[in-house]
Amino acid sequence: MMLVGCIHNYEPDIKFITADPNPVQPGGVVTLTCSASDDDESSMLKNESLSYSWSAAYGQISSDNEDNNATWTAPDMMGEYSISCTVNDQFDGTDIFTIDITVQ
């Protein structure tokens, strides 16, 4: 006898991103942390891992895709800048969250 079933993959869920400091001075460095969870932690998929990808159109971002932390070096011009974090699980579940940082 063979049993066939479906396993449901829950999408990762980004709760929030912290940015320290915010606001920041031009050329300053901001430490970013993405807080995410995956409801699969209580199911058969509980050992799946999350990967983190950071992006910013301006300034320079540095991160390790296995880690939920990144650093962002602000551009030299004052303004509002958006930074995004995309979280993926190993079953193609995805969530994205964007935070605005003020350079002043």
C-alpha positions in Angstrom: 0.0 0.0 0.0 1.3 3.4 -0.9 0.0 6.6 0.7 0.2 9.9 -1.1 -0.3 13.2 0.5 0.3 16.9 0.1 2.6 18.9 2.3 1.6 22.6 2.5 4.4 25.1 2.5 3.7 28.3 4.4 5.4 31.4 3.1 8.0 33.1 5.3 6.7 36.1 7.1 8.8 39.2 7.7 7.6 40.8 10.9 9.8 43.9 10.8 13.3 45.3 9.9 15.3 47.4 12.4 17.7 50.0 11.3 20.2 51.5 13.7 20.7 54.4 13.5 17.8 55.9 11.6 18.2 58.8 10.7 21.8 58.6 9.7 24.4 61.1 8.5 25.5 61.2 4.9 28.1 58.4 4.4 27.2 56.8 7.7 26.8 53.1 8.3 23.4 51.6 9.4 23.0 48.1 10.9 20.0 46.3 9.6 18.2 43.3 11.1 15.3 41.4 9.5 13.0 39.5 11.8 11.2 36.7 9.9 9.5 33.4 10.8 8.0 30.5 8.9 4.9 28.7 10.2 6.4 25.5 8.8 8.4 25.3 12.0 5.5 23.3 13.5 5.0 20.9 10.6 6.8 18.2 8.6 8.8 21.0 7.0 10.1 22.4 10.3 13.8 22.0 9.4 13.6 24.2 6.4 16.0 27.1 6.4 15.5 30.7 5.5 17.8 32.8 3.3 18.0 36.6 3.2 18.7 38.9 0.3 19.1 42.6 0.8 18.8 45.3 -1.9 19.2 49.1 -2.1 19.1 51.3 -5.1 21.5 53.9 -3.5 24.3 53.5 -1.1 26.1 50.2 -0.6 24.7 47.2 1.1 26.8 44.3 2.6 25.3 41.0 3.8 25.7 37.3 4.1 22.7 35.5 2.5 22.6 33.0 5.4 22.2 35.8 8.0 19.4 38.1 8.8 21.8 41.1 9.3 23.3 43.5 6.9 25.0 46.9 6.9 24.2 49.8 4.6 26.5 52.7 3.9 24.4 55.7 3.2 25.0 57.9 0.1 26.5 61.3 0.5 23.3 63.0 -0.5 20.5 63.7 2.0 17.1 62.2 1.4 14.8 59.2 2.0 16.2 55.9 0.8 14.5 52.5 0.7 16.1 49.2 1.6 14.4 45.8 0.9 14.9 42.4 2.4 13.6 39.3 0.6 13.3 36.1 2.6 13.1 32.8 0.8 12.5 29.3 2.1 13.8 26.2 0.4 10.4 25.4 -1.1 10.2 28.7 -3.1 8.1 30.6 -0.4 9.0 34.3 -0.4 8.2 37.5 1.5 9.6 41.0 0.9 9.7 44.0 3.3 10.9 47.5 2.6 12.1 50.1 5.2 12.8 53.8 4.5 15.9 55.4 6.0 16.4 59.1 6.3 19.9 60.5 5.5 20.2 64.0 7.1 
